[in-house]
């Protein structure tokens, strides 16, 4: 039985907000993802959209400032194979702090993923450090790290030269690399394990490949470096992963894990 004086009304505030955010982004023109363009952004929180060859690929949010978050992406993309920063551009929206509670980036992801316009939100692009539990993960062929692996020819410049502790050198390189380099470290001890090793750096630069070979030669057995698609790890134990690209052991480089005793 229908009533002429009654009807059902469903209010979808989240859909309305998502539509408004999407419309606001569409009214903007993408700017090249350069340090200069990023630095022009106001120091606001917000949401942003990345484009590759003009096609939208990623939706993200900035909990600190838009510039801080986009600079992280800029650095990350510089250190990857098979991609050039010239291909990348972005749009950004400042979002009121109170509005952030409704997760505006999630509204946009839901809005754009339905049209296939946020593929990098599904393949691991936004992950900073996947964590030790992911070191043995087999990455899918379409994962961001498989498509755009970390560059081992990346040049680490302005190296601190002279005699120094291995800890000092590791800390410098960890910051200088455009991808995660995770190594064993006991934060509860005042003195680092690496303080007992001194290294002499004579050159002003070296590639990431040269660095991993060098640092593996400074540490005794069983220390190893393992290069995964998008990052590197170094621990005092035998490392192995089906996704590993390369290993460095005692200054030697291996494309596959060497047999025990070799």
C-alpha angles and dihedrals in degrees: 000000000000125000122216091207098050139060137158119253122191117198115204106186093169092054091049091050092047091051091049092050091048091050092049090053093047090056090060128083118230116249123207112266096248130142089243094055092044092051090056091065118105116252093258137128115244151117130286143188127220124210131199114200086346094304118118111245109159143029118198144164133226114218092181110025133329091237093053093052096043091048088057090054091046091054093044094051092048089061098052133094123232095029136082129202088229087071093056132086136160148204124206139194125198109225127201112252092239090052091057089074090074092058099242093190090058090052090052094045090053090046097049102033090066087064094043091249100128107051095147090061088069102043107056104267096132096051113111101188115359091205132240093285089066095055092094095040117125104229119219118244091249095050112122093240092053093048094043109024124190113276114246090186090063108132115231104205137188091035116189101253130209133038114334142144118278087238091061092049094047092050091052094049094044089061094040096054115089092221137046119291107182121186137170112280132164108214093186094066121079092213119056122226087234093060090080091065122074122199130190115217113195103165127071095223144017136176121254088250091055091046095053091048090048097047093046088056091057096058128070128236129318094031114114139172119218123193113209124187095274108014147015134242133193124195140155094251142068109288125201136164134162087227095053115125098191145351131215117203125171092340094311127114124223129184090198131027109277117237117260112274094017 
